[in-house]
Amino acid sequence: VQQIIVSVEEIQVQKYFMMKGIVISLLLIATTLALDYPRDCPSAAEEDPWHPVHLPHPTDCSKFYKCFKGQKHEQVCPGGLHWNIERDYCDYPEEAKCVRPLPDF
């Protein structure tokens, strides 16, 4: 009976460290993604109409900003979709892997 109790405790400890590792991995991924996106819109003179700049919303996964003439304009993804920072479009939540709030650097 004592061996069974020890085994259960060992399993619980292993689960704890596994979950902790998953959380840390997700935070690292979110931080890496957050570092890769622009923070501000380019000026109207620098803007390239063939390559529009989109910015993620800092607190809402279903929103993003579209830059136009140096200004941010809030946009909303269609029903149930999230802004995908990597792909630069609205996507299914499981693909977008959105984590909010975004880190402030």
KOLVO-541713 format. One record per residue: residue number from 1; residue in three letters; x, y, z of N, C-alpha, C in turn. Coordinates in steps of 0.05 Angstrom, whole numbers, always signed. Layout:
PT | n | res | nx | ny | nz | cax | cay | caz | cx | cy | cz
PT | NUM | ALA | X | Y | Z | X | Y | Z | X | Y | Z
...
This chain:
PT | n | res | nx | ny | nz | cax | cay | caz | cx | cy | cz
PT | 1 | VAL | +17 | -24 | +0 | +0 | +0 | +0 | +18 | +25 | +0
PT | 2 | GLN | +40 | +24 | +15 | +57 | +47 | +16 | +69 | +53 | -11
PT | 3 | GLN | +76 | +32 | -26 | +88 | +36 | -53 | +68 | +50 | -72
PT | 4 | ILE | +43 | +43 | -69 | +22 | +55 | -86 | +19 | +84 | -79
PT | 5 | ILE | +20 | +92 | -54 | +17 | +120 | -46 | +41 | +136 | -56
PT | 6 | VAL | +65 | +125 | -54 | +89 | +138 | -64 | +86 | +142 | -95
PT | 7 | SER | +77 | +122 | -108 | +74 | +124 | -137 | +54 | +146 | -145
PT | 8 | VAL | +32 | +148 | -131 | +12 | +168 | -136 | +24 | +196 | -132
PT | 9 | GLU | +39 | +199 | -110 | +52 | +225 | -105 | +73 | +231 | -126
PT | 10 | GLU | +88 | +212 | -135 | +107 | +216 | -157 | +93 | +225 | -182
PT | 11 | ILE | +71 | +213 | -189 | +55 | +220 | -213 | +45 | +249 | -210
PT | 12 | GLN | +36 | +256 | -187 | +26 | +284 | -183 | +49 | +304 | -186
PT | 13 | VAL | +72 | +298 | -176 | +95 | +316 | -179 | +103 | +318 | -209
PT | 14 | GLN | +103 | +295 | -223 | +109 | +295 | -252 | +89 | +312 | -267
PT | 15 | LYS | +63 | +309 | -261 | +42 | +325 | -274 | +46 | +355 | -269
PT | 16 | TYR | +53 | +362 | -244 | +58 | +390 | -237 | +80 | +402 | -254
PT | 17 | PHE | +103 | +388 | -256 | +125 | +399 | -271 | +119 | +399 | -301
PT | 18 | MET | +104 | +379 | -311 | +96 | +379 | -339 | +79 | +403 | -345
PT | 19 | MET | +59 | +409 | -328 | +41 | +432 | -333 | +57 | +458 | -331
PT | 20 | LYS | +75 | +459 | -312 | +91 | +483 | -309 | +108 | +487 | -334
PT | 21 | GLY | +119 | +466 | -345 | +134 | +468 | -370 | +117 | +478 | -394
PT | 22 | ILE | +92 | +468 | -395 | +74 | +476 | -416 | +68 | +506 | -414
PT | 23 | VAL | +62 | +515 | -390 | +56 | +544 | -386 | +80 | +561 | -393
PT | 24 | ILE | +103 | +553 | -385 | +128 | +569 | -391 | +132 | +569 | -421
PT | 25 | SER | +128 | +547 | -435 | +131 | +546 | -464 | +111 | +564 | -478
PT | 26 | LEU | +86 | +565 | -469 | +66 | +582 | -481 | +74 | +612 | -477
PT | 27 | LEU | +84 | +618 | -453 | +92 | +646 | -448 | +116 | +654 | -466
PT | 28 | LEU | +134 | +636 | -470 | +157 | +642 | -488 | +148 | +646 | -516
PT | 29 | ILE | +129 | +629 | -526 | +119 | +632 | -553 | +105 | +659 | -555
PT | 30 | ALA | +88 | +666 | -536 | +74 | +691 | -537 | +93 | +715 | -537
PT | 31 | THR | +114 | +714 | -521 | +133 | +735 | -520 | +148 | +738 | -546
PT | 32 | THR | +155 | +715 | -558 | +169 | +716 | -584 | +151 | +728 | -605
PT | 33 | LEU | +126 | +720 | -606 | +108 | +731 | -626 | +104 | +761 | -621
PT | 34 | ALA | +102 | +769 | -596 | +98 | +797 | -589 | +121 | +814 | -598
PT | 35 | LEU | +145 | +803 | -597 | +169 | +819 | -605 | +170 | +822 | -636
PT | 36 | ASP | +156 | +805 | -651 | +159 | +806 | -680 | +140 | +825 | -694
PT | 37 | TYR | +121 | +836 | -681 | +101 | +852 | -695 | +108 | +882 | -691
PT | 38 | PRO | +102 | +899 | -711 | +106 | +927 | -707 | +88 | +939 | -686
PT | 39 | ARG | +96 | +959 | -673 | +80 | +971 | -652 | +63 | +996 | -662
PT | 40 | ASP | +74 | +1009 | -682 | +61 | +1033 | -692 | +58 | +1032 | -722
PT | 41 | CYS | +40 | +1047 | -732 | +36 | +1049 | -761 | +59 | +1065 | -773
PT | 42 | PRO | +67 | +1058 | -798 | +86 | +1075 | -811 | +73 | +1101 | -819
PT | 43 | SER | +90 | +1121 | -823 | +79 | +1147 | -831 | +65 | +1144 | -858
PT | 44 | ALA | +48 | +1163 | -865 | +34 | +1162 | -891 | +54 | +1161 | -914
PT | 45 | ALA | +77 | +1175 | -911 | +97 | +1176 | -932 | +111 | +1149 | -935
PT | 46 | GLU | +114 | +1134 | -913 | +127 | +1108 | -914 | +109 | +1085 | -921
PT | 47 | GLU | +83 | +1090 | -921 | +63 | +1068 | -925 | +65 | +1057 | -954
PT | 48 | ASP | +63 | +1030 | -955 | +63 | +1016 | -981 | +35 | +1005 | -986
PT | 49 | PRO | +20 | +1016 | -1005 | -7 | +1007 | -1009 | -9 | +977 | -1017
PT | 50 | TRP | +13 | +966 | -1027 | +13 | +938 | -1036 | +19 | +919 | -1013
PT | 51 | HIS | +29 | +930 | -991 | +35 | +914 | -967 | +25 | +928 | -942
PT | 52 | PRO | -1 | +927 | -937 | -13 | +941 | -914 | -2 | +930 | -888
PT | 53 | VAL | +0 | +947 | -868 | +9 | +940 | -842 | -15 | +935 | -824
PT | 54 | HIS | -15 | +912 | -810 | -35 | +906 | -790 | -22 | +903 | -763
PT | 55 | LEU | -35 | +912 | -743 | -25 | +910 | -715 | -45 | +895 | -698
PT | 56 | PRO | -35 | +877 | -681 | -54 | +863 | -663 | -65 | +881 | -642
PT | 57 | HIS | -89 | +876 | -634 | -102 | +891 | -612 | -89 | +881 | -586
PT | 58 | PRO | -81 | +899 | -568 | -66 | +890 | -544 | -82 | +874 | -524
PT | 59 | THR | -109 | +876 | -525 | -125 | +861 | -504 | -147 | +844 | -515
PT | 60 | ASP | -153 | +845 | -541 | -176 | +831 | -552 | -167 | +814 | -576
PT | 61 | CYS | -169 | +788 | -573 | -159 | +770 | -595 | -176 | +773 | -620
PT | 62 | SER | -201 | +782 | -618 | -218 | +783 | -642 | -215 | +810 | -657
PT | 63 | LYS | -197 | +827 | -648 | -193 | +853 | -660 | -164 | +857 | -669
PT | 64 | PHE | -161 | +875 | -689 | -134 | +883 | -698 | -137 | +911 | -709
PT | 65 | TYR | -114 | +923 | -716 | -114 | +950 | -727 | -103 | +948 | -756
PT | 66 | LYS | -115 | +963 | -773 | -105 | +966 | -801 | -94 | +995 | -803
PT | 67 | CYS | -69 | +997 | -812 | -57 | +1023 | -815 | -65 | +1036 | -841
PT | 68 | PHE | -73 | +1061 | -840 | -81 | +1076 | -864 | -73 | +1105 | -860
PT | 69 | LYS | -56 | +1116 | -877 | -46 | +1143 | -876 | -34 | +1149 | -848
PT | 70 | GLY | -19 | +1130 | -838 | -4 | +1134 | -813 | -21 | +1131 | -788
PT | 71 | GLN | -46 | +1124 | -790 | -64 | +1121 | -767 | -74 | +1092 | -764
PT | 72 | LYS | -79 | +1084 | -739 | -90 | +1058 | -733 | -121 | +1059 | -735
PT | 73 | HIS | -132 | +1040 | -749 | -162 | +1038 | -751 | -170 | +1010 | -741
PT | 74 | GLU | -186 | +1010 | -720 | -193 | +984 | -707 | -212 | +968 | -726
PT | 75 | GLN | -206 | +942 | -729 | -221 | +924 | -745 | -230 | +901 | -727
PT | 76 | VAL | -251 | +887 | -734 | -261 | +864 | -719 | -261 | +840 | -737
PT | 77 | CYS | -250 | +818 | -728 | -251 | +793 | -744 | -279 | +782 | -745
PT | 78 | PRO | -287 | +769 | -766 | -314 | +758 | -768 | -319 | +736 | -747
PT | 79 | GLY | -344 | +731 | -741 | -354 | +712 | -721 | -335 | +690 | -711
PT | 80 | GLY | -325 | +694 | -687 | -310 | +673 | -674 | -281 | +671 | -682
PT | 81 | LEU | -272 | +687 | -701 | -244 | +685 | -710 | -226 | +703 | -693
PT | 82 | HIS | -200 | +697 | -692 | -181 | +712 | -677 | -159 | +723 | -697
PT | 83 | TRP | -147 | +745 | -690 | -125 | +755 | -706 | -101 | +738 | -703
PT | 84 | ASN | -90 | +728 | -725 | -66 | +712 | -725 | -42 | +729 | -731
PT | 85 | ILE | -25 | +735 | -711 | -2 | +752 | -715 | +17 | +741 | -736
PT | 86 | GLU | +22 | +715 | -735 | +42 | +703 | -753 | +32 | +704 | -782
PT | 87 | ARG | +7 | +699 | -787 | -3 | +697 | -814 | -15 | +723 | -824
PT | 88 | ASP | -20 | +742 | -806 | -29 | +769 | -813 | -58 | +768 | -825
PT | 89 | TYR | -75 | +751 | -813 | -103 | +751 | -821 | -120 | +738 | -799
PT | 90 | CYS | -146 | +741 | -801 | -165 | +729 | -782 | -165 | +699 | -786
PT | 91 | ASP | -164 | +684 | -765 | -161 | +655 | -767 | -176 | +641 | -744
PT | 92 | TYR | -178 | +615 | -747 | -191 | +599 | -725 | -175 | +602 | -700
PT | 93 | PRO | -188 | +604 | -676 | -173 | +608 | -651 | -151 | +588 | -646
PT | 94 | GLU | -156 | +563 | -653 | -135 | +542 | -648 | -111 | +546 | -667
PT | 95 | GLU | -114 | +560 | -689 | -92 | +566 | -707 | -78 | +592 | -699
PT | 96 | ALA | -94 | +612 | -690 | -83 | +638 | -683 | -67 | +636 | -657
PT | 97 | LYS | -74 | +619 | -639 | -60 | +615 | -614 | -56 | +642 | -600
PT | 98 | CYS | -78 | +657 | -599 | -77 | +684 | -587 | -73 | +684 | -557
PT | 99 | VAL | -56 | +701 | -547 | -51 | +704 | -518 | -53 | +734 | -513
PT | 100 | ARG | -71 | +742 | -496 | -74 | +770 | -489 | -75 | +772 | -459
PT | 101 | PRO | -66 | +794 | -447 | -56 | +818 | -460 | -28 | +814 | -472
PT | 102 | LEU | -21 | +830 | -492 | +5 | +829 | -504 | +25 | +841 | -484
PT | 103 | PRO | +50 | +830 | -483 | +70 | +842 | -466 | +77 | +870 | -476
PT | 104 | ASP | +82 | +888 | -458 | +90 | +916 | -464 | +120 | +919 | -462
PT | 105 | PHE | +133 | +923 | -484 | +163 | +925 | -484 | +171 | +953 | -490
